[in-house]
Amino acid sequence: MLLPSQCPWPRRDQPCDVTWHAVSFYDQPDIFSGQVNKFPGSLEVFHKVNLFRQLELMKQMYPDDFNFFPRTWLLPQQYHEFSNDVRHLSERRGRHKPTFIIKPSEGSQGEGIYLIRDPQQYSGPNNRSHVAQEYLANVLLLDGFKFDLRVYAVLRSLDPLEVHICHEGLARFSTVQYEQPSNRNLGETYMHLTNYSLNKRSATFDKSEKEDEGSKRKLTSVFRRLQRMGYDTQRLWVTIERIVCKTLMAVIGELKVELQSVISPCKPHPTCFQVLGFDILLLKDLRPVLLEVNSNPSLSIMGEQEVAPGIVEYIPSIKDEEVKRALIRDTLILIAPKNKKTRRRRKKRHHRTQVTVEDMEVDPPPSIKLTRHRNRKRERDISIRIVEEDPPVPETVKSIFAENQPRPLVRQETCRVFHEAQGEQTNVESPPMPPSPHLRGPVFLDAGDQHLPALTQQQSPTGGENKQLVAFMEGDVDISSQPLPNYPYPESSEDEDGEEEEESCLKEIYPALYADDLQHLRVMDRLADVFIGCLSVRGCSRMGPTAFRMFARKCRLNKKGLTNASIDILYIDVKRKWEMLNPDMTAGLSFHGFVDICFEIARRKFHTNSKAKMMEELVSYCEENMKHRAVEEEVSPTRLSAQMSRVPKRSVNLFPRRTITSLEEETEKFFPRRITSLEEDTDNSSFQVQM
């Protein structure tokens, strides 16, 4: 893979496999092929206002499934509602007044975040939107410090939805020991906020690279600490995986609308993927709570170190490097073209103390075919070595292959035999040993073992008497429970000089794990397909009045009692309501407004006790009618052409007029010509005009 500075500017004649953008999809124009690491519109979709608006909408339909985020108000639009709720909460709790945290919608790295207890302390919009969330005070602490988890996920594709999660992440700690919020410590950001970009400026920031120390730690080390404390970390991780899937299901509709508005399927286009960062806070009962989703999580592996007063030096952070390097590597492997080299093979070398082993790589004779599988973990090639040893060895050494396996040989194996004392090698074909699924590493065989009749005849050129056959099998083998007889070297070291695949840090969680359990939550995905199918202009992300009438016709809403007038009035009312989300004043209704209209239609015509059931019935009704409409549109041109072919052809009389028009009477006054006669010739169907 080329470095970014070495990669040429992508052109049609010089395509790139992967284009890596820093901020958004629009960083670099004119991308015609390959893959881009950002989805169009993701930067705006994951802004806090948009994200929690969609989560609140899903919570109205599925309250039990979407209870993993704090109560949220959108400011300044919901300021009056926020004030009333704060007053009711204060009256209910008495002396213990609730605390709220204010976050700018487009902020990052802890910028602009502060705590309040009175709505009047809200500093105002200042041309920015904010979210107000109830501050969670009963949090889980480690060593007296508050912390949160940064969980990385890879959104592989939208259609079909494919999500992978990284089993390694980061835990970010505050740098001042935690206390319950009060009027005295509301301004203590190093206590209440865990953002690394803020706490790294603290004088008490711990840069320790030890596993269980430091203001930044690896996620797995924190989980091991929690497990030692008696918490069920496996159940916690499953809950976090489900939170990631549910959050993406809430925003997938808007992402699909933005994607189709930028990328046309009729033209050469790239595909998209994206690395996301989920910030998770743990409560005392180990319940995870989603704080926010970062569309541009920090992938830097550099840390700051003050070498002199006022002089900062950037040095690599071991913890960041171990987490983020593996994340980026496996993400690129995940999205790499299938014909490219993907997985790097890692060599393991273990040297013995008494003898130096050096493998000699030579091409085998043409008559011998070495069969290898692509998956190194399933390879069954066996390397046989004859090792000259000084200590005496018993005449017979028990073979663990022969033990408990008196089965006949099934297939032929090609083995490579090395005479390490003289540095020579010989390729021989021999019936292989029956492979055991529980064997790994060095296996000692008797020189006269019945499974190696061809090898027993192979003698060392030196003619030495003390010889031992050591077989190495590349595969999942484990002989730790079986003693190695007369092993002349330390048992802790392995005689293995081969290659094995590095295990990926990414795991597919949707659809592999939770497709069946969470399929009913994909309402926004289905609504986006209906919305896109009714857009009158290709590449548009907003629905105009004509497209909305088309939606009503395709879905046959008139059968449910909705007249054209009521549909137009509903469109105008909702469009006025959602004008705040249209700063560019472009015509049409956004996807948020379309969802709002669908809620109103479902409430009027599909009313039930459950909002989720109302929406599901409306979406199913629209999908069914749109399919029928598509079938009718395909059949109609064929039927019309068939009817036209049966219509008899009639002769056309070219000049059927029998009177003079008023225009001709007017032109007679200005031109020196006079129409004297107008007679129709019935034989040749023409006019006879005398000038």
C-alpha positions as CSV (number, residue, x, y, z in Angstrom):
1,M,0.0,0.0,0.0
2,L,1.3,3.4,-1.0
3,L,1.7,6.2,1.4
4,P,-0.7,9.1,1.0
5,S,2.1,11.4,-0.4
6,Q,3.0,8.7,-3.0
7,C,-0.5,8.1,-4.2
8,P,-1.3,9.9,-7.5
9,W,-4.3,12.0,-7.9
10,P,-7.1,9.6,-8.9
11,R,-8.1,9.8,-12.5
12,R,-10.2,7.5,-14.8
13,D,-7.0,6.1,-16.3
14,Q,-5.3,5.8,-12.9
15,P,-7.9,4.3,-10.5
16,C,-7.2,3.8,-6.8
17,D,-8.4,0.9,-4.7
18,V,-8.9,3.1,-1.6
19,T,-9.2,6.8,-1.2
20,W,-8.7,8.0,2.4
21,H,-10.4,11.3,3.3
22,A,-9.7,13.2,6.5
23,V,-13.0,14.8,7.2
24,S,-15.9,14.1,4.8
25,F,-16.7,12.4,1.5
26,Y,-16.4,15.8,-0.3
27,D,-12.7,16.3,0.5
28,Q,-11.6,15.2,-2.9
29,P,-13.9,15.5,-6.0
30,D,-14.1,13.4,-9.1
31,I,-13.7,9.9,-7.6
32,F,-14.8,7.4,-10.2
33,S,-13.9,4.0,-8.8
34,G,-12.5,2.2,-5.8
35,Q,-13.6,2.8,-2.2
36,V,-13.9,5.9,-0.1
37,N,-13.6,5.8,3.7
38,K,-16.5,8.3,4.2
39,F,-20.2,8.1,3.4
40,P,-21.8,11.2,1.9
41,G,-23.5,13.3,4.5
42,S,-22.2,11.3,7.5
43,L,-20.6,14.3,9.1
44,E,-24.0,16.0,9.3
45,V,-26.0,12.8,10.1
46,F,-23.8,12.1,13.2
47,H,-24.0,15.6,14.6
48,K,-25.5,15.4,18.1
49,V,-28.8,17.1,17.2
50,N,-29.5,14.9,14.2
51,L,-28.3,11.7,15.9
52,F,-30.4,12.1,19.1
53,R,-33.4,13.3,17.1
54,Q,-33.4,10.0,15.3
55,L,-32.8,8.0,18.5
56,E,-35.7,9.8,20.2
57,L,-37.9,9.0,17.2
58,M,-37.0,5.3,17.4
59,K,-37.6,5.4,21.2
60,Q,-41.1,6.5,20.6
61,M,-41.7,3.4,18.6
62,Y,-39.5,0.9,20.4
63,P,-39.1,2.2,24.0
64,D,-37.6,-1.1,25.3
65,D,-35.0,-1.3,22.6
66,F,-33.8,2.3,22.6
67,N,-33.3,3.0,26.3
68,F,-29.5,3.2,26.0
69,F,-29.0,6.9,25.9
70,P,-29.7,9.8,28.3
71,R,-32.8,11.9,28.1
72,T,-32.0,14.6,25.5
73,W,-33.5,18.0,24.5
74,L,-32.6,19.9,21.3
75,L,-31.8,23.5,21.9
76,P,-32.9,26.2,21.2
77,Q,-36.0,24.5,19.5
78,Q,-37.1,22.6,22.7
79,Y,-36.0,25.2,25.2
80,H,-39.5,25.8,26.7
81,E,-40.0,22.0,27.0
82,F,-36.6,21.7,28.6
83,S,-37.5,24.4,31.1
84,N,-40.7,22.8,32.1
85,D,-39.1,19.3,32.5
86,V,-36.3,20.8,34.7
87,R,-38.9,22.4,36.9
88,H,-40.8,19.1,37.3
89,L,-37.7,17.1,38.0
90,S,-36.5,19.6,40.6
91,E,-39.9,19.5,42.4
92,R,-39.8,15.7,42.4
93,R,-36.3,15.3,43.8
94,G,-36.4,18.1,46.4
95,R,-33.0,19.0,47.7
96,H,-31.1,16.9,45.1
97,K,-31.4,19.1,42.1
98,P,-30.7,17.4,38.7
99,T,-27.6,18.4,36.7
100,F,-27.6,18.8,32.9
101,I,-24.7,18.9,30.4
102,I,-24.8,21.2,27.4
103,K,-23.0,20.1,24.2
104,P,-22.7,21.9,20.9
105,S,-24.1,19.8,18.1
106,E,-21.1,20.2,15.8
107,G,-18.5,20.3,18.6
108,S,-15.7,17.9,19.1
109,Q,-12.8,17.2,21.5
110,G,-14.8,18.5,24.4
111,E,-15.0,22.0,23.0
112,G,-17.9,24.1,24.3
113,I,-19.2,21.6,26.9
114,Y,-20.4,22.8,30.3
115,L,-22.7,21.8,33.1
116,I,-25.8,23.7,34.4
117,R,-28.5,23.2,37.0
118,D,-30.9,26.0,35.9
119,P,-32.2,26.4,32.3
120,Q,-31.4,30.1,32.6
121,Q,-27.7,29.3,32.8
122,Y,-27.9,28.2,29.1
123,S,-25.8,30.7,27.3
124,G,-27.9,30.8,24.2
125,P,-27.5,29.4,20.7
126,N,-24.8,31.8,19.5
127,N,-25.6,30.7,15.9
128,R,-25.1,27.0,17.0
129,S,-27.4,24.2,17.9
130,H,-27.0,22.4,21.2
131,V,-28.2,19.3,23.0
132,A,-29.0,19.3,26.7
133,Q,-28.7,15.9,28.4
134,E,-29.4,14.7,31.9
135,Y,-26.0,14.3,33.6
136,L,-25.5,10.7,34.8
137,A,-24.0,10.9,38.3
138,N,-24.1,7.2,39.3
139,V,-21.2,6.1,37.1
140,L,-18.8,3.3,37.6
141,L,-15.4,4.3,38.9
142,L,-11.9,2.8,38.7
143,D,-9.4,3.9,41.3
144,G,-11.8,6.8,42.0
145,F,-11.7,8.2,38.5
146,K,-14.5,8.5,36.0
147,F,-13.9,6.9,32.6
148,D,-15.6,6.1,29.3
149,L,-15.0,3.6,26.5
150,R,-14.1,4.4,22.9
151,V,-15.5,1.5,20.8
152,Y,-14.6,1.4,17.1
153,A,-16.9,0.0,14.5
154,V,-16.7,-0.3,10.7
155,L,-19.8,0.4,8.6
156,R,-19.0,-1.8,5.6
157,S,-22.0,-1.0,3.5
158,L,-25.6,0.3,3.7
159,D,-27.4,-2.0,1.2
160,P,-27.1,-4.6,2.5
161,L,-26.3,-3.3,6.0
162,E,-23.0,-4.8,7.2
163,V,-21.4,-3.8,10.5
164,H,-18.1,-4.9,12.0
165,I,-16.8,-4.2,15.5
166,C,-13.3,-4.0,16.8
167,H,-12.7,-6.1,19.8
168,E,-10.0,-3.7,21.0
169,G,-10.5,0.0,21.9
170,L,-9.5,2.6,24.4
171,A,-10.6,3.7,27.9
172,R,-10.2,7.4,28.6
173,F,-10.0,8.5,32.3
174,S,-10.5,11.9,33.9
175,T,-7.6,13.3,35.7
176,V,-9.3,14.5,38.9
177,Q,-11.0,12.0,41.3
178,Y,-14.7,12.0,40.9
179,E,-17.2,13.7,43.2
180,Q,-21.0,14.0,42.9
181,P,-21.9,17.2,41.0
182,S,-22.6,20.3,43.1
183,N,-22.6,24.0,42.7
184,R,-19.0,24.0,43.9
185,N,-17.5,21.7,41.3
186,L,-19.7,22.2,38.2
187,G,-16.8,24.0,36.5
188,E,-14.3,21.2,37.1
189,T,-14.0,19.9,33.6
190,Y,-11.1,17.5,34.5
191,M,-13.4,15.7,36.9
192,H,-16.6,15.5,34.9
193,L,-15.3,15.1,31.3
194,T,-13.2,12.2,30.1
195,N,-12.1,13.6,26.7
196,Y,-8.5,13.0,26.0
197,S,-8.0,16.3,24.2
198,L,-9.0,18.1,27.4
199,N,-7.4,16.0,30.1
200,K,-4.0,15.8,28.3
201,R,-3.5,19.4,29.4
202,S,-4.1,18.6,33.0
203,A,-1.1,18.6,35.3
204,T,-2.2,15.2,36.8
205,F,-2.5,13.4,33.4
206,D,-0.8,10.0,33.7
207,K,1.2,9.0,30.7
208,S,2.1,5.5,32.0
209,E,2.2,2.8,29.4
210,K,1.6,0.0,31.9
211,E,-1.5,-2.1,31.3
212,D,-3.5,-1.1,34.4
213,E,-2.2,2.4,34.8
214,G,-2.5,5.7,33.0
215,S,-5.1,8.1,32.0
216,K,-5.6,6.2,28.7
217,R,-5.8,2.4,28.8
218,K,-6.7,-0.4,26.4
219,L,-10.3,-1.6,26.5
220,T,-9.3,-5.2,27.0
221,S,-7.2,-4.4,30.1
222,V,-10.2,-2.5,31.6
223,F,-12.4,-5.5,30.9
224,R,-10.0,-7.8,32.6
225,R,-10.0,-5.5,35.6
226,L,-13.8,-5.5,35.7
227,Q,-13.8,-9.3,35.4
228,R,-11.5,-9.6,38.5
229,M,-13.9,-7.3,40.3
230,G,-16.7,-9.8,39.7
231,Y,-18.6,-8.1,36.8
232,D,-20.0,-10.0,33.8
233,T,-17.9,-8.5,31.0
234,Q,-19.1,-10.9,28.4
235,R,-22.7,-9.8,28.9
236,L,-21.5,-6.2,28.8
237,W,-19.8,-6.6,25.5
238,V,-22.9,-8.2,23.9
239,T,-25.0,-5.2,25.1
240,I,-22.4,-2.8,23.5
241,E,-22.6,-4.7,20.2
242,R,-26.4,-4.4,20.1
243,I,-26.1,-0.7,20.9
244,V,-23.9,-0.2,17.9
245,C,-26.3,-2.1,15.6
246,K,-29.4,-0.2,16.9
247,T,-27.8,3.2,16.6
248,L,-26.8,2.6,13.0
249,M,-30.4,1.3,12.2
250,A,-31.7,4.6,13.5
251,V,-29.6,6.7,11.0
252,I,-29.3,4.3,8.1
253,G,-32.4,5.9,6.3
254,E,-30.8,9.4,6.1
255,L,-27.5,7.9,5.1
256,K,-29.1,6.0,2.2
257,V,-30.9,9.2,1.0
258,E,-27.6,11.2,1.0
259,L,-25.8,8.4,-0.7
260,Q,-28.2,8.2,-3.7
261,S,-28.2,11.9,-4.1
262,V,-24.4,12.0,-4.7
263,I,-23.6,8.6,-6.2
264,S,-25.7,7.6,-9.3
265,P,-25.9,3.8,-10.0
266,C,-25.9,4.6,-13.8
267,K,-22.4,6.1,-13.8
268,P,-19.0,4.9,-12.6
269,H,-18.9,5.5,-8.9
270,P,-17.0,4.4,-5.8
271,T,-18.3,2.4,-2.9
272,C,-18.1,3.7,0.7
273,F,-17.2,2.4,4.1
274,Q,-16.5,4.3,7.3
275,V,-14.8,3.8,10.7
276,L,-16.9,5.2,13.5
277,G,-16.2,5.8,17.2
278,F,-18.9,5.1,19.8
279,D,-18.4,6.7,23.2
280,I,-19.9,4.5,25.9
281,L,-20.3,5.4,29.6
282,L,-20.7,2.6,32.2
283,L,-23.1,3.1,35.2
284,K,-22.6,1.4,38.6
285,D,-24.8,-1.5,37.6
286,L,-22.6,-2.0,34.5
287,R,-25.3,-0.7,32.2
288,P,-23.7,0.9,29.1
289,V,-25.0,4.3,27.9
290,L,-24.3,5.9,24.6
291,L,-22.9,9.4,24.8
292,E,-22.2,10.2,21.2
293,V,-21.0,8.8,17.9
294,N,-17.9,10.3,16.2
295,S,-17.8,10.2,12.4
296,N,-14.2,11.2,12.4
297,P,-12.6,9.4,15.4
298,S,-9.0,10.3,16.1
299,L,-6.6,7.8,14.5
300,S,-3.5,9.5,15.7
301,I,-0.9,7.4,17.5
302,M,1.2,10.3,18.7
303,G,1.2,11.5,22.2
304,E,2.4,14.8,23.7
305,Q,5.4,14.9,26.1
306,E,6.7,18.1,27.6
307,V,10.5,18.0,27.3
308,A,11.0,21.5,28.6
309,P,8.8,24.2,30.0
310,G,6.6,25.3,27.1
311,I,8.2,22.8,24.7
312,V,6.1,19.8,23.7
313,E,7.5,16.8,21.8
314,Y,5.2,14.3,20.0
315,I,6.2,10.7,20.5
316,P,4.3,7.5,19.5
317,S,2.0,6.1,22.2
318,I,2.3,2.4,22.5
319,K,-1.4,1.9,23.5
320,D,-2.7,4.0,20.6
321,E,-0.4,2.3,18.2
322,E,-1.5,-1.2,19.2
323,V,-5.2,-0.4,18.9
324,K,-5.3,1.9,15.9
325,R,-2.7,0.3,13.7
326,A,-4.5,-3.1,13.9
327,L,-7.9,-1.3,13.3
328,I,-6.7,0.4,10.1
329,R,-4.8,-2.6,8.9
330,D,-7.8,-4.9,9.3
331,T,-10.2,-2.4,7.9
332,L,-8.2,-2.1,4.7
333,I,-8.0,-5.9,4.5
334,L,-11.7,-6.1,4.9
335,I,-12.5,-3.8,2.0
336,A,-9.6,-4.8,-0.2
337,P,-10.4,-6.3,-3.6
338,K,-10.5,-10.0,-3.5
339,N,-7.7,-10.4,-6.1
340,K,-5.3,-8.3,-3.9
341,K,-3.0,-9.7,-1.2
342,T,-4.8,-9.2,2.0
343,R,-3.6,-10.9,5.1
344,R,0.0,-10.5,6.1
345,R,1.7,-13.7,7.3
346,R,3.7,-13.5,10.5
347,K,6.7,-15.6,11.0
348,K,7.5,-17.2,14.3
349,R,11.1,-18.2,15.0
350,H,12.1,-20.1,18.1
351,H,15.8,-20.9,18.5
352,R,17.1,-23.8,20.5
353,T,20.0,-23.5,22.8
354,Q,22.0,-26.5,21.7
355,V,21.7,-26.5,17.9
356,T,21.1,-23.9,15.3
357,V,18.3,-24.8,12.8
358,E,18.3,-23.2,9.4
359,D,15.7,-24.2,6.9
360,M,16.9,-24.5,3.3
361,E,14.4,-23.5,0.7
362,V,14.8,-25.2,-2.7
363,D,12.5,-26.0,-5.5
364,P,11.2,-29.6,-5.4
365,P,11.8,-31.9,-8.4
366,P,9.2,-31.6,-11.1
367,S,8.0,-35.2,-10.3
368,I,7.0,-34.2,-6.8
369,K,4.0,-32.0,-6.4
370,L,3.7,-30.2,-3.1
371,T,0.0,-29.6,-2.3
372,R,-0.7,-26.6,-0.2
373,H,-4.0,-24.9,0.8
374,R,-4.4,-21.2,0.9
375,N,-5.5,-21.2,4.5
376,R,-2.4,-21.7,6.5
377,K,-4.3,-22.8,9.5
378,R,-5.6,-25.8,7.6
379,E,-2.4,-26.8,5.9
380,R,-1.3,-30.4,6.4
381,D,2.2,-30.3,4.8
382,I,4.6,-32.0,7.1
383,S,8.2,-31.1,7.4
384,I,10.4,-34.0,8.6
385,R,13.8,-33.2,10.1
386,I,16.6,-35.6,11.0
387,V,18.5,-34.0,13.9
388,E,22.0,-35.1,14.9
389,E,22.2,-35.1,18.7
390,D,25.0,-35.6,21.1
391,P,23.0,-37.0,24.1
392,P,22.0,-40.7,23.8
393,V,18.5,-41.3,22.7
394,P,16.5,-44.5,23.4
395,E,16.2,-46.9,20.5
396,T,12.5,-46.4,20.3
397,V,10.6,-43.3,21.0
398,K,6.9,-43.6,21.5
399,S,4.9,-41.9,18.7
400,I,1.9,-39.9,19.8
401,F,0.6,-40.2,16.2
402,A,0.3,-44.0,16.7
403,E,-1.2,-43.7,20.1
404,N,-5.0,-44.2,20.1
405,Q,-5.1,-44.0,16.3
406,P,-4.8,-47.4,14.7
407,R,-6.6,-46.2,11.6
408,P,-5.3,-46.9,8.0
409,L,-3.7,-44.2,6.0
410,V,-6.1,-42.2,3.8
411,R,-4.1,-39.9,1.5
412,Q,-0.6,-39.3,0.2
413,E,1.5,-36.5,1.7
414,T,4.7,-35.0,0.3
415,C,7.3,-34.5,3.0
416,R,10.6,-32.6,2.9
417,V,13.5,-34.3,4.8
418,F,16.5,-32.2,5.9
419,H,19.8,-33.7,6.9
420,E,20.7,-30.8,9.1
421,A,24.1,-32.1,10.1
422,Q,25.4,-31.9,6.6
423,G,23.1,-29.3,5.3
424,E,21.6,-31.5,2.7
425,Q,17.9,-32.2,1.9
426,T,15.9,-34.9,0.1
427,N,12.3,-34.8,-1.0
428,V,10.5,-38.0,-0.6
429,E,6.9,-39.1,-0.9
430,S,5.5,-41.2,1.9
431,P,2.1,-42.2,3.3
432,P,1.3,-39.5,5.8
433,M,0.4,-39.9,9.4
434,P,-3.3,-39.5,10.2
435,P,-3.7,-35.9,11.3
436,S,-5.0,-35.2,14.7
437,P,-7.1,-32.1,15.4
438,H,-5.3,-31.6,18.8
439,L,-1.7,-31.5,17.7
440,R,0.6,-28.5,17.3
441,G,4.4,-28.0,17.3
442,P,7.2,-30.6,17.4
443,V,6.1,-34.2,17.4
444,F,8.8,-36.9,18.0
445,L,8.6,-40.0,15.9
446,D,10.4,-43.3,16.1
447,A,12.7,-43.8,13.1
448,G,11.1,-47.2,12.6
449,D,7.5,-46.0,13.1
450,Q,5.0,-47.9,11.0
451,H,3.5,-44.8,9.6
452,L,6.8,-43.8,7.9
453,P,8.0,-46.8,5.9
454,A,9.7,-44.7,3.3
455,L,11.4,-42.5,5.8
456,T,12.8,-45.4,7.9
457,Q,15.0,-46.3,4.9
458,Q,16.3,-42.8,4.5
459,Q,19.6,-42.7,6.3
460,S,21.9,-39.7,7.1
461,P,25.0,-39.5,5.0
462,T,27.1,-39.4,8.1
463,G,25.8,-42.8,9.2
464,G,25.3,-41.6,12.8
465,E,23.4,-43.8,15.2
466,N,21.7,-41.3,17.4
467,K,19.0,-39.9,15.1
468,Q,15.6,-38.6,15.9
469,L,12.7,-37.7,13.5
470,V,10.9,-34.5,14.4
471,A,7.7,-33.8,12.5
472,F,6.2,-30.3,12.3
473,M,2.7,-29.9,11.4
474,E,1.3,-26.5,10.5
475,G,-2.2,-26.4,11.9
476,D,-4.2,-26.2,15.1
477,V,-2.3,-28.7,17.3
478,D,-2.0,-28.8,21.0
479,I,0.2,-31.3,22.9
480,S,0.6,-29.4,26.1
481,S,-1.2,-32.1,28.0
482,Q,1.1,-34.8,26.7
483,P,4.7,-35.2,27.9
484,L,7.5,-35.1,25.3
485,P,9.8,-38.1,26.0
486,N,13.6,-37.4,26.2
487,Y,13.2,-33.8,25.0
488,P,16.7,-32.4,25.2
489,Y,15.7,-28.7,25.2
490,P,13.6,-26.5,27.4
491,E,10.0,-27.5,27.1
492,S,8.9,-23.8,27.0
493,S,10.5,-23.2,23.6
494,E,8.9,-24.4,20.4
495,D,10.9,-25.6,17.3
496,E,8.7,-23.9,14.8
497,D,9.9,-21.8,11.9
498,G,6.8,-21.2,9.8
499,E,4.1,-18.7,9.0
500,E,0.7,-18.2,10.4
501,E,-2.1,-15.7,9.7
502,E,-2.6,-12.7,11.9
503,E,-6.0,-12.8,13.5
504,S,-8.3,-9.9,12.6
505,C,-9.4,-7.5,15.3
506,L,-12.7,-7.0,13.5
507,K,-15.8,-9.2,13.9
508,E,-19.0,-9.0,11.9
509,I,-21.9,-8.4,14.1
510,Y,-24.6,-7.5,11.5
511,P,-26.0,-9.5,9.8
512,A,-23.9,-12.4,11.2
513,L,-25.0,-12.2,14.8
514,Y,-28.1,-10.0,15.3
515,A,-29.9,-10.0,11.9
516,D,-32.8,-12.1,13.3
517,D,-33.1,-10.4,16.6
518,L,-33.0,-6.8,15.3
519,Q,-34.7,-7.1,11.9
520,H,-37.9,-5.5,13.1
521,L,-36.0,-2.3,13.9
522,R,-35.2,-1.5,10.3
523,V,-38.2,0.8,9.8
524,M,-36.1,3.8,8.8
525,D,-34.3,1.7,6.2
526,R,-37.6,0.7,4.6
527,L,-39.0,4.3,4.7
528,A,-35.8,5.5,2.9
529,D,-36.5,3.1,0.1
530,V,-40.0,4.4,-0.3
531,F,-38.8,8.0,-0.1
532,I,-36.1,7.4,-2.8
533,G,-38.6,5.5,-5.0
534,C,-40.9,8.6,-5.1
535,L,-38.3,11.3,-5.9
536,S,-39.1,12.9,-9.2
537,V,-35.5,14.1,-9.9
538,R,-32.7,11.6,-9.8
539,G,-29.9,12.7,-7.5
540,C,-32.2,14.8,-5.3
541,S,-32.4,14.5,-1.5
542,R,-35.6,16.6,-1.0
543,M,-39.1,15.8,-2.0
544,G,-41.1,18.5,-3.7
545,P,-44.9,18.8,-3.9
546,T,-45.0,16.9,-7.2
547,A,-43.0,14.1,-5.8
548,F,-45.2,14.0,-2.7
549,R,-48.3,13.7,-4.9
550,M,-46.6,10.9,-6.7
551,F,-45.9,9.2,-3.4
552,A,-49.6,9.4,-2.6
553,R,-50.6,7.9,-6.0
554,K,-48.0,5.1,-6.0
555,C,-49.0,4.1,-2.4
556,R,-52.7,4.6,-3.3
557,L,-53.4,6.6,-0.2
558,N,-56.7,7.7,-1.7
559,K,-58.1,4.2,-0.9
560,K,-57.5,5.1,2.8
561,G,-59.6,8.2,2.5
562,L,-56.9,10.8,1.9
563,T,-58.0,13.3,-0.8
564,N,-55.6,15.4,-2.9
565,A,-56.5,18.5,-1.0
566,S,-55.7,16.9,2.4
567,I,-52.4,15.6,1.0
568,D,-51.4,19.1,-0.2
569,I,-52.3,20.7,3.2
570,L,-50.4,18.0,5.1
571,Y,-47.3,18.7,2.9
572,I,-47.4,22.4,3.4
573,D,-47.8,22.2,7.2
574,V,-45.0,19.8,7.7
575,K,-42.7,21.7,5.3
576,R,-43.1,24.9,7.3
577,K,-42.3,23.0,10.5
578,W,-39.0,21.6,9.1
579,E,-37.8,24.8,7.5
580,M,-35.3,25.1,10.3
581,L,-33.4,22.1,8.9
582,N,-33.1,23.9,5.5
583,P,-30.5,26.7,6.0
584,D,-29.8,26.8,2.2
585,M,-33.5,27.4,1.5
586,T,-33.6,24.7,-1.1
587,A,-37.1,23.6,-2.3
588,G,-38.6,20.5,-1.0
589,L,-39.1,18.4,2.1
590,S,-36.2,16.6,3.9
591,F,-36.3,13.0,4.9
592,H,-36.9,14.0,8.5
593,G,-40.1,15.8,7.4
594,F,-41.2,12.8,5.3
595,V,-40.9,10.6,8.3
596,D,-43.0,13.1,10.3
597,I,-45.7,13.0,7.6
598,C,-45.7,9.2,7.7
599,F,-46.2,9.3,11.4
600,E,-49.2,11.6,10.9
601,I,-50.7,9.4,8.1
602,A,-50.2,6.3,10.3
603,R,-51.9,7.9,13.2
604,R,-54.9,8.9,11.1
605,K,-55.4,5.8,8.9
606,F,-53.5,2.9,10.6
607,H,-54.3,3.8,14.3
608,T,-53.4,1.1,16.9
609,N,-52.2,1.2,20.4
610,S,-48.5,0.8,19.3
611,K,-46.7,3.4,17.3
612,A,-44.3,0.8,16.0
613,K,-47.2,-1.4,14.7
614,M,-48.8,1.7,13.0
615,M,-45.6,2.5,11.2
616,E,-44.9,-1.1,10.2
617,E,-48.5,-1.4,8.7
618,L,-48.1,1.9,6.8
619,V,-44.7,0.9,5.4
620,S,-45.9,-2.5,4.4
621,Y,-49.0,-1.0,2.8
622,C,-46.8,1.4,0.8
623,E,-44.3,-1.2,-0.3
624,E,-47.0,-3.5,-1.5
625,N,-48.8,-0.9,-3.6
626,M,-45.5,0.4,-5.0
627,K,-44.7,-3.1,-6.2
628,H,-48.1,-3.4,-7.8
629,R,-47.6,0.0,-9.5
630,A,-44.2,-1.1,-10.8
631,V,-45.7,-4.2,-12.3
632,E,-48.5,-2.3,-14.0
633,E,-46.1,0.2,-15.4
634,E,-44.1,-2.6,-16.9
635,V,-47.2,-4.3,-18.4
636,S,-48.9,-1.1,-19.7
637,P,-46.4,-0.3,-22.6
638,T,-46.7,-3.9,-23.9
639,R,-50.5,-3.8,-23.8
640,L,-50.6,-0.5,-25.5
641,S,-48.4,-1.6,-28.3
642,A,-50.5,-4.7,-28.8
643,Q,-53.6,-2.6,-29.0
644,M,-52.1,-0.2,-31.5
645,S,-51.1,-3.1,-33.8
646,R,-54.7,-4.3,-34.0
647,V,-56.1,-0.8,-35.1
648,P,-56.8,-0.8,-38.9
649,K,-54.9,1.8,-40.9
650,R,-57.1,4.5,-42.5
651,S,-56.4,6.8,-45.5
652,V,-55.7,10.4,-44.6
653,N,-57.1,13.2,-46.6
654,L,-54.4,15.9,-46.6
655,F,-56.5,19.0,-47.5
656,P,-60.0,18.6,-46.2
657,R,-60.8,22.4,-46.1
658,R,-63.7,23.7,-48.1
659,T,-63.8,27.4,-47.0
660,I,-61.4,30.3,-47.0
661,T,-60.1,31.3,-43.6
662,S,-60.1,34.9,-42.3
663,L,-56.3,35.0,-42.6
664,E,-56.6,34.5,-46.3
665,E,-59.2,37.2,-46.6
666,E,-56.9,39.7,-44.8
667,T,-53.9,38.8,-47.0
668,E,-55.9,39.5,-50.1
669,K,-56.0,43.2,-49.3
670,F,-52.1,43.5,-49.2
671,F,-51.0,41.2,-52.0
672,P,-51.8,41.7,-55.7
673,R,-53.4,38.3,-56.1
674,R,-57.0,37.1,-55.9
675,I,-58.4,33.8,-55.2
676,T,-60.9,33.2,-58.0
677,S,-62.0,29.7,-57.4
678,L,-61.6,27.0,-54.8
679,E,-62.5,23.7,-56.1
680,E,-61.6,20.3,-54.9
681,D,-60.3,17.8,-57.3
682,T,-61.8,14.5,-56.2
683,D,-59.4,12.5,-58.4
684,N,-56.1,13.6,-57.0
685,S,-57.2,15.2,-53.7
686,S,-55.7,18.6,-54.4
687,F,-56.8,22.2,-54.8
688,Q,-57.0,24.2,-58.0
689,V,-56.1,27.8,-57.4
690,Q,-56.2,30.5,-60.2
691,M,-53.9,33.6,-59.6
